[in-house]
Amino acid sequence: MLEHADIVKVKVLEGYKLKLFFEDGSCGDVNLEELIPFQGIFEPLGDLEFFNKVFVNTDIGTICWENGADLSPEFLYSQIKNNIQ
């Protein structure tokens, strides 16, 4: 059983919510406002216009922003799996 999978697609939802699609077929929503502090490299993400420019970096298999901020796919995968009932 995989403990994580790379992210292959991201869809921006309302606010700071994203729908993440993983290579193993798993998908789910995460609210990053609840998971990350908007400080340091994550400070620009506090601006929704900037936040909504999220993209998948296929080289590292996770979501990124233009300023170099990213989140580990393992962390995001665990959040998705914890939200599945």
C-alpha positions in Angstrom: 0.0 0.0 0.0 1.3 3.4 -1.0 1.9 6.0 1.8 1.8 8.7 -0.9 1.5 9.3 -4.5 2.5 12.1 -6.8 0.0 14.8 -7.6 -1.0 14.8 -11.3 -3.7 17.5 -11.3 -4.9 20.4 -9.2 -8.2 22.3 -9.4 -8.8 25.5 -7.5 -12.0 25.6 -5.5 -13.5 28.4 -3.4 -11.2 30.3 -1.0 -8.1 28.4 -0.1 -9.5 25.0 -1.1 -7.9 22.8 -3.7 -9.0 19.5 -5.2 -6.0 17.3 -5.6 -5.7 14.3 -8.0 -3.0 11.7 -7.3 -1.4 9.2 -9.6 -3.0 6.3 -7.8 -6.5 7.6 -8.6 -7.1 9.1 -5.2 -8.5 12.6 -5.1 -9.9 14.9 -2.5 -10.2 18.4 -1.2 -7.8 20.3 1.1 -8.3 23.6 2.8 -4.8 25.1 2.9 -5.9 28.0 5.0 -6.2 25.5 7.9 -2.9 23.7 7.1 -0.3 26.3 6.5 0.7 29.5 8.1 0.9 32.4 5.6 4.4 33.3 6.7 7.9 33.1 5.2 7.8 31.5 1.7 4.0 31.0 2.2 3.2 34.7 2.9 2.4 35.5 -0.8 -0.2 32.7 -0.8 -2.3 34.8 1.6 -3.3 36.8 -1.6 -6.0 34.7 -3.2 -5.1 35.9 -6.7 -1.5 34.6 -6.2 -2.8 31.4 -4.4 -5.0 30.6 -7.4 -1.9 30.4 -9.7 -1.1 27.1 -8.2 0.3 24.5 -10.6 1.6 20.9 -10.6 5.3 20.5 -11.0 5.6 17.1 -12.6 9.3 16.9 -11.8 8.7 16.7 -8.1 5.1 15.5 -8.2 3.4 18.2 -6.1 1.8 21.6 -6.2 3.9 24.7 -6.4 3.6 28.5 -6.8 5.7 30.9 -8.8 7.7 32.1 -5.7 9.0 28.5 -5.2 6.6 27.5 -2.4 5.5 23.9 -2.5 4.1 21.3 -0.2 5.2 17.7 0.0 3.0 15.2 -1.8 3.3 12.9 1.3 1.8 15.6 3.5 -1.0 16.4 1.1 -1.8 12.7 0.4 -2.1 12.1 4.2 -4.5 15.0 4.4 -6.7 13.5 1.6 -6.6 10.0 3.1 -7.5 11.4 6.6 -10.6 13.2 5.1 -12.0 10.1 3.4 -14.7 8.5 5.5 
